[in-house]
Amino acid sequence: MPDRTRRRFLRSAGLAAGLKAPAPAQAAAPAPVSKAPAYRRTPFSPKGATPKKISDNLFVFEDTCNVYIVRDGSRAVLIDFGSGAVLDHLSGLGIQGVDWVLHTHHHRDQCQGDWKLAERKIPVAVPAHEIQQFADARNFWRNRRVFHLYYVRNDFNTITEDIEVSRRLADYSTFRWGKTDFFVLPTPGHTLGSITLLAAVDGRRVAFTGDLMYAPGKIVNLYDTQINYGGAEGIDLGIYSLARLAEQSPALLCPSHGIPVAEPAGAIQQTIRRLTDYYRFQTGNAPVEEGLPLAVSPHLVAHYTTTSSFYAIISSSGKAMFIDYGAASSPHFGNFERATGVNGRIRFVEHSVARLKRDYGLKSVDVAMPSHMHDDHMNGFPHLARHFGTQIWCYENMVDVFEKPRGYNLGCILGEPLKVGRAFRDGETFKWEEFEFEVKHSPGHTNYQMALFVTIDGRKTAFTGDAFFPNPIQDGTLRHNLIFRNEVQSDSHLKSVRNLLEREPEAICPGHGKPYPVTREILTATEQKLRKQQQFFVDLLPEGETDFAMNPSWVRLYPYQVLIAPGETQHLEIHASNYSASPMKLDLALAAPAEWKITPETCTLQVAAGSRGKSTVTISIPKDWTAPGPRFAIAADVMRDGKYLGQLTEAVVEMRGWLANT
């Protein structure tokens, strides 16, 4: 069987010719850039432009965009670069060298001269969530769809050639240059990955805002604010970003187009008002910034206008436990998710914490617990852990998904690894501050979900994530949903509704929308509906195969995303679930590059009835092996109890060091 299954699909000279994997990169090293013919350079330059003094060590040069010069003795940092003509004018300011160019966003008017930087070995730092538009621009243009165009976001204003990037400017991080710290504030609106850089220059807090605003009450254009067909998403995001910028209390705004604004507070508020009026006119809706939380009771605050609902349980001491903490709004999450590349990580913008401190007595975010593993509910957890020291607690089967997300092919996985401080078993109780909790496994929407039961301010409350919602057809039952990629079994939702029937909460706090009251009659009717659903599963699917036919990953490779380089060896696990009433025997062999060494060639796995099993294979890649590209698939050929099922599952292989974030 190995001869049949270990396909020599990478032997083809046509596939591999001329493609050689680069050496592993350091964390801050630029993405590998393949050689390509140089572009023809145009003769144009800004006529008569000279640097203008803003303060002793801050200057602006008007090019295709405003290029800001921050000077420290004979050295300088440039904020954006335009055509690069600024380099011809620095000696007159006593500047002998440029240490860095920092970009606020990826549009060509900000960076079209960056090819000059490579020639002079001047390093470039770019917004973390736009690195692909700089370092992998040619690949962007290979894949950007033009026909059938409904995603009208102006990423068409991306540079035409790759730019060597030396550092990412991560949101909420600090870029230190000499004695000057530049704080990176995420300010999406003009582009989805835009940032504002804030620094103390000549005794003033200066905000380099890119194209977030042009002048008091004005933005540079409207077309860059439209992301989806007929949408006004960038207006909504821009209002939110301006409000966050105002909280930073800058003393001077330095926009990419227009003139510096010396009285930012009033200018920002005027711009917010005009954008809000326009947004209401175009959509009939209030912008995200105006969404308010709901004080359910003195110790429970529900945020239901965020992309998924999240809840703050605030103890008498001012400590908070967050149940979920996803994106600030549906526009934030939906547009960031769509803009995230195959190897990227979704952007997160902080929200709600400042309001909770101001209005509800929050002093610290002590603990955060996810109702389930979907990223729209917990993509803010890494931010909480990094910036607030928040402990992450969860149900036990979520731990590996959070800590090793490359291991799984499930819907809605957060790509950023997250350290879990404490895990709970099914039925376990625990105390936090003055509250007593019980954790129950609550499968259905996903196998990696819990229900959390607690009495808050005298009311029995259940946090149920996305298990159940009020039913819009008002038939006396709750609404639920099915995502088979998330390991659904035929009785999953029945287990979850029975948790509720056994504990009879008075209120349910769902994963989307406001908390709602629930009665035993509604729960009983829901259980009856779910019994009927289970019967549908049995009737529709092959005899004895119901649960196998509901889970596309009943046999799978772990990790699902293999990060490896030539010369390395790695263990792969084969995981299998046996839903039948008798033992199951699996034989598996990998269809992988012929040059790899795989031990054993054929793996046999015995799995007891109604249980799970696993086995291990080892892959070794020759040091001189040539990869066909940065990312490709291998498959597992499977026989079950002597029946040949074929290449039933797969894993994705990423070559370490080839891509910017590996």
C-alpha positions as CSV (number, residue, x, y, z in Angstrom):
1,M,0.0,0.0,0.0
2,P,2.8,2.6,0.7
3,D,3.8,2.4,-3.0
4,R,0.3,3.4,-4.0
5,T,-0.3,6.1,-1.5
6,R,3.0,8.0,-1.1
7,R,2.6,9.8,-4.4
8,R,5.7,11.3,-6.0
9,F,3.7,14.4,-6.7
10,L,6.6,16.7,-5.9
11,R,9.1,14.9,-8.2
12,S,8.0,16.9,-11.2
13,A,10.8,19.2,-12.5
14,G,8.2,21.5,-13.9
15,L,6.7,22.0,-10.4
16,A,9.9,22.5,-8.5
17,A,12.3,24.1,-11.0
18,G,13.8,27.3,-9.9
19,L,12.0,27.3,-6.5
20,K,14.3,27.1,-3.5
21,A,13.2,27.6,0.1
22,P,15.2,30.4,1.8
23,A,17.0,29.9,5.1
24,P,15.0,30.3,8.3
25,A,14.5,33.9,9.1
26,Q,14.9,35.7,12.4
27,A,11.7,37.0,14.0
28,A,12.2,40.6,12.9
29,A,13.8,39.7,9.5
30,P,12.2,40.7,6.3
31,A,10.1,38.3,4.3
32,P,12.1,36.6,1.6
33,V,11.8,38.5,-1.7
34,S,12.5,36.7,-5.0
35,K,14.4,38.4,-7.7
36,A,12.4,40.3,-10.3
37,P,13.2,42.9,-13.0
38,A,13.5,46.4,-11.6
39,Y,10.7,48.8,-12.5
40,R,11.2,51.8,-14.7
41,R,11.5,55.0,-12.6
42,T,9.7,58.1,-13.6
43,P,11.4,61.5,-13.7
44,F,8.8,63.3,-11.6
45,S,9.5,65.0,-8.2
46,P,7.8,67.6,-6.0
47,K,8.8,70.9,-7.5
48,G,10.1,73.5,-5.1
49,A,9.5,71.5,-2.0
50,T,11.7,72.0,1.0
51,P,11.3,70.9,4.6
52,K,9.2,73.2,6.7
53,K,9.9,73.6,10.4
54,I,7.1,72.7,12.8
55,S,9.3,72.8,16.0
56,D,13.0,72.6,16.8
57,N,13.3,68.9,15.8
58,L,10.1,68.3,13.8
59,F,9.8,69.1,10.1
60,V,7.4,68.3,7.3
61,F,8.2,67.8,3.6
62,E,5.3,68.0,1.2
63,D,5.6,65.2,-1.3
64,T,3.0,62.7,-2.7
65,C,2.2,62.7,1.0
66,N,3.5,64.7,4.0
67,V,6.8,63.2,5.1
68,Y,7.6,64.1,8.7
69,I,11.2,64.3,9.9
70,V,11.9,63.7,13.5
71,R,15.5,64.8,14.3
72,D,17.8,63.8,17.1
73,G,21.2,65.4,16.6
74,S,22.5,64.3,13.2
75,R,20.2,61.3,13.0
76,A,16.5,61.1,11.9
77,V,13.4,59.0,11.7
78,L,11.0,59.6,8.8
79,I,7.2,59.1,9.1
80,D,6.1,57.9,5.7
81,F,8.3,58.5,2.6
82,G,6.4,59.5,-0.4
83,S,8.6,59.5,-3.5
84,G,11.7,59.6,-1.4
85,A,12.7,63.1,-2.6
86,V,13.1,64.1,1.1
87,L,16.5,62.4,1.1
88,D,17.9,65.2,-1.0
89,H,17.0,67.8,1.6
90,L,18.2,66.3,4.9
91,S,21.7,67.6,4.9
92,G,20.5,71.1,5.1
93,L,18.9,70.2,8.5
94,G,22.2,68.8,9.8
95,I,21.0,65.3,9.3
96,Q,23.7,62.8,8.3
97,G,21.7,59.7,8.2
98,V,18.2,58.2,8.5
99,D,17.8,55.3,11.0
100,W,14.2,54.2,10.1
101,V,11.2,54.9,8.0
102,L,7.9,54.3,9.8
103,H,4.8,53.9,7.7
104,T,1.3,54.7,8.8
105,H,-0.4,52.7,6.0
106,H,0.3,50.9,2.8
107,H,-1.0,53.3,0.1
108,R,1.4,54.0,-2.8
109,D,1.5,57.8,-2.0
110,Q,3.1,56.8,1.3
111,C,5.7,54.4,0.1
112,Q,6.2,54.6,-3.7
113,G,9.8,55.7,-3.2
114,D,10.7,52.9,-0.8
115,W,13.0,51.3,-3.4
116,K,15.5,54.0,-2.6
117,L,15.6,52.8,1.0
118,A,16.8,49.3,0.0
119,E,19.7,50.9,-2.0
120,R,20.8,52.9,1.0
121,K,20.1,50.1,3.5
122,I,17.6,52.2,5.5
123,P,15.3,49.9,7.4
124,V,11.5,50.1,7.0
125,A,8.8,49.4,9.7
126,V,5.2,49.0,8.6
127,P,1.8,48.4,10.2
128,A,1.6,44.7,11.3
129,H,-1.7,44.2,9.6
130,E,-0.6,45.5,6.3
131,I,2.8,43.7,6.0
132,Q,1.6,41.7,3.0
133,Q,0.8,44.8,1.0
134,F,4.5,45.8,1.5
135,A,6.6,42.7,1.6
136,D,4.5,40.5,-0.6
137,A,3.0,43.0,-3.0
138,R,3.6,41.0,-6.2
139,N,1.7,38.1,-4.7
140,F,-1.1,40.4,-3.8
141,W,-1.4,41.5,-7.4
142,R,-1.3,37.9,-8.6
143,N,-4.4,37.1,-6.5
144,R,-6.4,40.3,-6.3
145,R,-9.7,39.7,-8.1
146,V,-11.0,42.4,-10.5
147,F,-13.9,40.7,-12.3
148,H,-17.1,40.1,-10.3
149,L,-15.9,43.0,-8.1
150,Y,-18.0,43.5,-5.0
151,Y,-15.2,43.8,-2.5
152,V,-14.3,47.4,-3.5
153,R,-11.9,48.1,-0.7
154,N,-9.1,50.3,-2.1
155,D,-6.2,47.9,-1.6
156,F,-5.8,48.6,-5.3
157,N,-3.6,51.4,-4.0
158,T,-1.0,48.9,-3.1
159,I,2.6,49.3,-4.3
160,T,3.5,47.4,-7.5
161,E,6.7,45.8,-6.2
162,D,7.8,44.1,-3.0
163,I,9.3,46.3,-0.3
164,E,11.9,44.8,2.1
165,V,10.4,45.1,5.6
166,S,12.6,45.0,8.7
167,R,10.0,45.3,11.4
168,R,6.3,45.1,12.0
169,L,4.6,47.9,14.0
170,A,2.3,45.8,16.2
171,D,-0.8,47.5,17.6
172,Y,-0.4,48.9,21.1
173,S,3.4,48.3,21.0
174,T,6.1,50.9,21.4
175,F,8.8,51.5,18.8
176,R,11.9,52.9,20.6
177,W,14.3,55.1,18.7
178,G,17.1,56.5,20.8
179,K,15.3,58.4,23.6
180,T,12.0,58.7,21.6
181,D,9.1,56.2,22.0
182,F,6.5,55.9,19.3
183,F,3.3,54.3,20.6
184,V,1.4,52.4,17.9
185,L,-2.3,53.1,18.1
186,P,-4.6,51.2,15.7
187,T,-6.7,53.6,13.8
188,P,-8.6,51.8,11.0
189,G,-10.8,53.9,8.7
190,H,-8.9,55.2,5.7
191,T,-7.4,51.7,5.4
192,L,-8.1,48.6,7.6
193,G,-4.6,48.3,8.8
194,S,-3.8,52.0,9.4
195,I,-2.0,53.1,12.5
196,T,-1.3,56.4,14.3
197,L,2.1,56.9,15.8
198,L,2.3,59.0,19.0
199,A,5.5,60.4,20.4
200,A,6.8,63.2,22.5
201,V,8.7,65.6,20.2
202,D,10.1,68.9,21.6
203,G,7.9,68.6,24.7
204,R,4.6,68.0,22.9
205,R,2.7,64.8,22.4
206,V,2.5,64.5,18.6
207,A,0.2,62.2,16.7
208,F,1.2,61.2,13.2
209,T,-2.3,60.2,12.0
210,G,-1.8,59.1,8.4
211,D,-5.0,59.8,6.5
212,L,-7.4,59.3,9.4
213,M,-8.4,62.9,9.0
214,Y,-7.3,65.8,6.7
215,A,-8.3,68.9,8.6
216,P,-10.9,69.8,11.2
217,G,-14.2,68.3,10.0
218,K,-12.7,66.9,6.8
219,I,-11.2,63.6,5.5
220,V,-9.0,63.3,2.4
221,N,-11.5,61.3,0.3
222,L,-14.6,59.1,0.5
223,Y,-13.6,56.3,-1.8
224,D,-11.0,54.9,0.6
225,T,-13.7,54.5,3.3
226,Q,-15.8,52.1,1.2
227,I,-14.9,48.5,1.8
228,N,-17.9,46.5,0.6
229,Y,-20.2,47.3,-2.3
230,G,-22.4,50.2,-1.2
231,G,-21.0,50.3,2.3
232,A,-19.8,53.0,4.6
233,E,-17.7,50.8,6.9
234,G,-14.6,53.0,6.8
235,I,-16.7,56.0,8.1
236,D,-17.9,53.9,11.0
237,L,-14.4,52.6,11.8
238,G,-12.9,56.1,11.4
239,I,-15.4,57.6,13.9
240,Y,-14.3,54.9,16.4
241,S,-10.6,55.5,15.7
242,L,-10.9,59.3,16.1
243,A,-12.6,58.7,19.5
244,R,-9.8,56.5,20.6
245,L,-7.3,59.1,19.4
246,A,-9.0,61.8,21.4
247,E,-8.5,59.7,24.5
248,Q,-4.7,59.9,23.9
249,S,-4.9,63.7,24.3
250,P,-2.4,64.7,21.6
251,A,-1.2,68.3,21.5
252,L,-0.5,68.3,17.7
253,L,-1.9,66.3,14.8
254,C,0.3,65.6,11.8
255,P,-1.8,64.2,8.9
256,S,-0.5,62.7,5.7
257,H,-2.4,65.3,3.7
258,G,-3.3,68.7,4.8
259,I,-1.5,70.9,7.4
260,P,-0.6,70.1,11.0
261,V,-3.4,70.7,13.4
262,A,-2.4,72.7,16.5
263,E,-5.7,72.3,18.5
264,P,-6.5,68.6,18.1
265,A,-9.3,68.2,20.7
266,G,-11.8,70.5,18.9
267,A,-10.7,69.3,15.4
268,I,-11.2,65.7,16.3
269,Q,-14.7,66.3,17.8
270,Q,-15.8,68.4,14.7
271,T,-14.7,65.6,12.4
272,I,-16.5,63.0,14.5
273,R,-19.7,65.0,14.4
274,R,-19.6,65.5,10.6
275,L,-18.7,61.8,9.9
276,T,-21.5,60.7,12.3
277,D,-24.1,62.9,10.5
278,Y,-23.0,61.6,7.2
279,Y,-23.0,58.0,8.4
280,R,-26.6,58.3,9.7
281,F,-27.6,59.9,6.5
282,Q,-26.2,57.1,4.4
283,T,-27.2,54.1,6.5
284,G,-30.0,55.2,8.9
285,N,-28.0,53.7,11.7
286,A,-25.9,55.0,14.6
287,P,-22.2,54.4,14.4
288,V,-20.5,51.8,16.6
289,E,-19.1,54.5,18.9
290,E,-22.6,55.3,20.1
291,G,-23.4,51.8,21.2
292,L,-23.9,51.5,25.0
293,P,-23.7,48.5,27.3
294,L,-26.7,47.2,29.3
295,A,-26.4,47.1,33.1
296,V,-28.3,43.9,33.7
297,S,-27.9,44.2,37.5
298,P,-25.5,45.9,39.9
299,H,-22.7,43.3,39.2
300,L,-23.4,42.3,35.6
301,V,-22.9,44.4,32.5
302,A,-23.8,43.1,29.1
303,H,-22.2,44.4,25.9
304,Y,-24.5,43.3,23.2
305,T,-23.6,45.7,20.4
306,T,-20.1,44.3,20.1
307,T,-19.6,41.7,17.3
308,S,-20.4,39.0,19.8
309,S,-21.9,39.7,23.2
310,F,-19.5,39.9,26.1
311,Y,-20.3,40.1,29.8
312,A,-18.5,41.8,32.7
313,I,-19.1,40.3,36.1
314,I,-17.8,43.0,38.4
315,S,-17.2,42.0,42.0
316,S,-17.6,44.3,45.0
317,S,-13.8,44.8,45.0
318,G,-13.8,46.2,41.5
319,K,-12.3,43.1,39.9
320,A,-13.9,41.8,36.7
321,M,-14.4,38.5,35.1
322,F,-15.1,38.8,31.4
323,I,-17.2,36.1,29.7
324,D,-16.0,36.3,26.1
325,Y,-14.3,39.4,24.7
326,G,-14.4,39.7,20.9
327,A,-14.2,42.5,18.5
328,A,-15.5,46.0,19.1
329,S,-18.3,45.7,16.5
330,S,-19.4,43.7,13.5
331,P,-17.8,46.1,11.1
332,H,-14.5,45.7,13.0
333,F,-14.6,41.9,13.0
334,G,-16.2,41.3,9.7
335,N,-13.9,43.6,7.7
336,F,-10.8,42.6,9.5
337,E,-11.6,38.9,9.0
338,R,-12.1,39.4,5.3
339,A,-8.9,41.3,5.0
340,T,-6.8,38.8,6.9
341,G,-4.5,36.8,4.6
342,V,-4.0,33.1,4.6
343,N,-1.0,33.4,6.9
344,G,-2.2,36.5,8.7
345,R,-3.8,37.1,12.1
346,I,-7.0,39.0,12.6
347,R,-6.7,42.6,13.9
348,F,-8.1,43.5,17.4
349,V,-8.9,47.0,18.6
350,E,-9.4,47.5,22.3
351,H,-12.9,48.5,23.5
352,S,-15.2,48.9,26.5
353,V,-12.6,48.7,29.2
354,A,-12.2,52.5,29.6
355,R,-16.0,52.9,29.9
356,L,-16.3,50.1,32.4
357,K,-13.7,51.8,34.5
358,R,-15.3,55.2,34.2
359,D,-19.0,54.2,34.6
360,Y,-19.1,50.8,36.4
361,G,-16.3,50.8,39.0
362,L,-14.0,48.4,37.2
363,K,-10.5,48.4,38.7
364,S,-8.9,45.4,36.9
365,V,-9.8,42.6,34.4
366,D,-8.8,39.7,36.6
367,V,-10.1,36.7,34.6
368,A,-11.5,36.1,31.1
369,M,-13.4,32.9,30.3
370,P,-14.5,31.9,26.8
371,S,-18.0,30.5,26.3
372,H,-16.5,28.6,23.4
373,M,-13.4,28.6,21.1
374,H,-14.6,30.8,18.3
375,D,-12.4,33.8,17.6
376,D,-15.3,36.2,17.3
377,H,-15.8,35.6,21.0
378,M,-12.3,35.7,22.2
379,N,-9.9,37.4,19.8
380,G,-9.5,40.1,22.5
381,F,-8.1,37.6,25.0
382,P,-4.4,37.9,23.9
383,H,-4.8,41.7,24.3
384,L,-6.2,41.3,27.8
385,A,-3.4,39.0,28.8
386,R,-0.7,41.3,27.4
387,H,-1.9,44.6,28.5
388,F,-4.0,44.0,31.7
389,G,-2.4,40.8,33.1
390,T,-5.7,39.0,32.7
391,Q,-5.8,35.3,33.5
392,I,-7.4,33.0,30.9
393,W,-9.6,30.2,32.3
394,C,-11.6,27.8,30.2
395,Y,-13.2,24.4,29.9
396,E,-10.6,21.6,29.7
397,N,-11.1,20.6,26.0
398,M,-10.4,24.2,24.8
399,V,-6.9,24.3,26.3
400,D,-5.0,22.7,23.4
401,V,-7.0,24.6,20.8
402,F,-5.9,27.9,22.4
403,E,-2.4,27.0,23.2
404,K,-1.7,25.1,19.9
405,P,-4.1,26.5,17.3
406,R,-2.0,25.0,14.4
407,G,-3.2,21.6,15.6
408,Y,-6.8,21.9,14.5
409,N,-8.9,22.4,11.4
410,L,-12.0,23.8,13.1
411,G,-14.2,26.7,12.2
412,C,-13.2,30.1,13.6
413,I,-9.9,29.3,15.3
414,L,-7.9,32.2,16.6
415,G,-4.4,31.9,15.0
416,E,-2.5,33.5,17.9
417,P,-1.5,31.0,20.6
418,L,-2.9,31.8,24.0
419,K,-1.6,30.6,27.4
420,V,-4.4,29.1,29.6
421,G,-4.0,29.6,33.4
422,R,-6.7,27.2,34.6
423,A,-9.0,24.6,33.1
424,F,-12.2,23.1,34.5
425,R,-13.8,19.6,34.1
426,D,-17.4,18.9,33.2
427,G,-19.5,19.6,36.3
428,E,-16.7,21.3,38.3
429,T,-17.6,24.1,40.6
430,F,-15.4,27.0,41.6
431,K,-15.5,30.3,43.5
432,W,-14.2,33.6,42.2
433,E,-14.6,36.6,44.5
434,E,-18.1,36.4,46.0
435,F,-19.6,34.3,43.2
436,E,-20.0,30.5,42.9
437,F,-19.8,29.0,39.4
438,E,-20.5,25.6,37.8
439,V,-19.0,24.6,34.4
440,K,-20.8,22.1,32.1
441,H,-19.7,20.8,28.7
442,S,-22.2,22.2,26.2
443,P,-21.6,20.8,22.7
444,G,-23.6,21.5,19.6
445,H,-22.5,24.8,18.2
446,T,-19.1,23.4,18.7
447,N,-17.7,20.5,20.8
448,Y,-15.4,23.1,22.4
449,Q,-18.0,25.0,24.3
450,M,-19.2,25.3,27.9
451,A,-22.2,26.6,29.8
452,L,-21.4,28.6,32.9
453,F,-24.0,28.7,35.7
454,V,-24.0,31.3,38.5
455,T,-26.3,33.4,40.6
456,I,-25.7,37.1,40.2
457,D,-27.6,39.6,42.3
458,G,-30.1,37.0,43.3
459,R,-30.8,35.8,39.7
460,K,-29.9,32.3,38.4
461,T,-28.0,33.0,35.2
462,A,-26.5,30.8,32.4
463,F,-23.8,32.0,30.0
464,T,-24.4,29.7,27.0
465,G,-22.3,31.2,24.1
466,D,-23.8,30.4,20.8
467,A,-25.8,27.3,21.9
468,F,-29.3,28.8,22.0
469,F,-31.0,32.0,21.0
470,P,-34.6,33.4,21.1
471,N,-36.5,32.0,18.1
472,P,-37.7,34.7,15.7
473,I,-40.6,32.5,14.5
474,Q,-41.8,32.5,18.1
475,D,-42.9,28.8,18.2
476,G,-42.2,28.4,21.9
477,T,-38.7,26.9,21.4
478,L,-35.1,28.3,21.3
479,R,-33.1,28.6,18.1
480,H,-29.8,26.8,17.6
481,N,-27.4,26.2,14.7
482,L,-25.1,23.6,13.3
483,I,-21.6,23.8,12.1
484,F,-20.4,20.3,11.2
485,R,-16.7,21.4,10.9
486,N,-16.9,21.9,14.7
487,E,-17.3,18.2,15.6
488,V,-21.1,17.9,16.0
489,Q,-22.6,14.6,17.1
490,S,-26.2,13.6,16.7
491,D,-27.0,14.2,20.4
492,S,-24.8,17.2,21.0
493,H,-27.6,19.8,21.3
494,L,-29.7,17.5,23.4
495,K,-26.9,17.3,26.0
496,S,-26.8,21.1,26.1
497,V,-30.5,21.7,26.5
498,R,-30.6,19.1,29.3
499,N,-27.9,21.1,31.2
500,L,-30.4,23.9,31.2
501,L,-33.4,21.8,32.1
502,E,-31.5,20.3,35.1
503,R,-30.5,23.8,36.4
504,E,-33.5,25.9,35.4
505,P,-31.8,29.3,35.0
506,E,-34.0,32.4,35.0
507,A,-32.0,34.2,32.4
508,I,-29.7,33.2,29.6
509,C,-26.8,35.4,28.5
510,P,-26.3,34.4,24.8
511,G,-23.2,34.8,22.6
512,H,-25.0,37.4,20.5
513,G,-27.8,39.8,21.5
514,K,-29.2,40.8,24.9
515,P,-29.8,38.5,27.9
516,Y,-33.3,37.0,27.8
517,P,-35.6,35.2,30.2
518,V,-36.3,31.5,29.8
519,T,-38.9,29.1,31.2
520,R,-39.0,25.4,31.7
521,E,-41.8,25.2,29.1
522,I,-39.5,26.7,26.5
523,L,-36.6,24.4,27.4
524,T,-38.9,21.3,27.3
525,A,-40.3,22.3,23.9
526,T,-36.7,22.9,22.7
527,E,-35.7,19.4,23.9
528,Q,-38.6,17.9,22.0
529,K,-37.5,19.7,18.8
530,L,-33.9,18.5,19.2
531,R,-35.1,14.9,19.6
532,K,-36.8,15.3,16.2
533,Q,-33.6,16.8,14.8
534,Q,-31.7,13.7,16.0
535,Q,-34.1,11.5,14.3
536,F,-33.6,13.4,11.0
537,F,-29.9,12.7,11.3
538,V,-30.5,8.9,11.8
539,D,-33.0,8.8,8.9
540,L,-30.9,10.7,6.5
541,L,-27.5,9.1,7.0
542,P,-26.3,5.5,6.3
543,E,-27.2,2.9,8.9
544,G,-24.7,2.9,11.7
545,E,-22.8,5.8,10.2
546,T,-24.7,8.8,11.7
547,D,-21.9,10.4,13.7
548,F,-19.2,9.5,11.2
549,A,-21.2,11.3,8.5
550,M,-21.6,14.4,10.7
551,N,-17.9,15.0,11.6
552,P,-15.6,15.6,8.6
553,S,-12.6,15.2,11.0
554,W,-13.5,11.9,12.7
555,V,-10.0,10.9,11.5
556,R,-7.4,13.7,11.3
557,L,-3.8,14.6,11.4
558,Y,-2.4,16.6,14.3
559,P,-1.1,19.3,14.0
560,Y,-3.2,20.2,11.0
561,Q,-0.8,23.0,10.1
562,V,2.7,21.7,10.1
563,L,5.5,24.3,10.4
564,I,8.8,22.8,9.3
565,A,12.0,23.4,7.4
566,P,14.4,21.3,5.3
567,G,16.6,19.3,7.7
568,E,14.0,19.0,10.4
569,T,12.1,16.1,11.9
570,Q,8.6,16.3,13.3
571,H,6.0,13.9,14.8
572,L,2.5,13.8,13.5
573,E,-0.3,12.3,15.4
574,I,-3.3,10.5,13.9
575,H,-6.4,11.0,15.9
576,A,-9.5,8.9,15.3
577,S,-13.0,8.8,16.9
578,N,-14.9,5.6,16.8
579,Y,-18.7,6.2,17.0
580,S,-19.7,2.6,16.4
581,A,-20.6,0.0,19.0
582,S,-17.7,-2.3,18.1
583,P,-13.9,-1.9,17.9
584,M,-12.4,-0.2,14.8
585,K,-9.1,-0.9,13.1
586,L,-7.5,1.9,10.9
587,D,-4.6,1.5,8.6
588,L,-3.1,4.8,7.3
589,A,-0.3,5.9,5.1
590,L,0.8,9.4,4.1
591,A,0.7,10.7,0.6
592,A,3.6,13.1,1.0
593,P,6.8,14.2,-0.9
594,A,8.7,11.1,-2.1
595,E,12.0,12.4,-0.7
596,W,10.7,12.6,2.8
597,K,11.4,9.8,5.3
598,I,8.2,8.6,7.0
599,T,8.2,6.2,9.9
600,P,6.3,3.9,9.9
601,E,5.3,3.8,6.3
602,T,2.0,2.3,7.3
603,C,0.4,3.0,10.7
604,T,-2.2,0.7,12.3
605,L,-4.5,2.1,14.9
606,Q,-7.0,0.1,17.1
607,V,-9.8,2.2,18.6
608,A,-12.3,0.8,21.1
609,A,-16.0,1.2,20.6
610,G,-17.3,4.7,21.5
611,S,-13.9,6.1,22.2
612,R,-11.0,7.9,20.7
613,G,-7.5,6.8,19.8
614,K,-4.3,8.1,18.4
615,S,-1.0,7.0,17.0
616,T,2.2,8.7,15.8
617,V,4.2,8.9,12.6
618,T,7.5,10.7,12.1
619,I,8.4,12.8,9.1
620,S,12.0,13.8,8.3
621,I,12.8,16.3,5.5
622,P,16.2,16.1,3.9
623,K,18.4,19.1,4.4
624,D,18.8,19.8,0.7
625,W,15.2,19.2,-0.2
626,T,13.5,21.8,-2.5
627,A,10.0,22.8,-1.5
628,P,7.4,23.5,-4.2
629,G,6.3,26.7,-2.5
630,P,5.7,28.2,1.0
631,R,2.5,26.2,1.6
632,F,1.2,22.9,0.3
633,A,-0.8,19.9,1.4
634,I,-0.1,16.3,2.3
635,A,-2.9,13.7,2.8
636,A,-3.6,10.5,4.7
637,D,-4.8,7.4,2.8
638,V,-7.2,5.5,5.1
639,M,-8.5,1.9,5.4
640,R,-11.1,1.2,8.0
641,D,-11.8,-2.4,9.0
642,G,-10.3,-3.5,5.7
643,K,-12.4,-1.1,3.6
644,Y,-10.3,1.4,1.5
645,L,-11.7,4.9,2.1
646,G,-9.0,6.8,0.2
647,Q,-7.3,10.1,1.2
648,L,-9.8,11.0,3.9
649,T,-7.9,13.7,5.7
650,E,-5.0,16.1,5.1
651,A,-2.6,18.5,6.7
652,V,-1.2,21.8,5.5
653,V,2.6,22.2,5.5
654,E,4.1,25.6,5.9
655,M,7.9,26.0,5.2
656,R,9.4,27.8,8.2
657,G,11.1,31.1,7.2
658,W,9.5,31.4,3.8
659,L,6.7,33.7,5.0
660,A,7.1,36.8,7.0
661,N,5.4,35.5,10.1
662,T,6.9,32.0,10.3
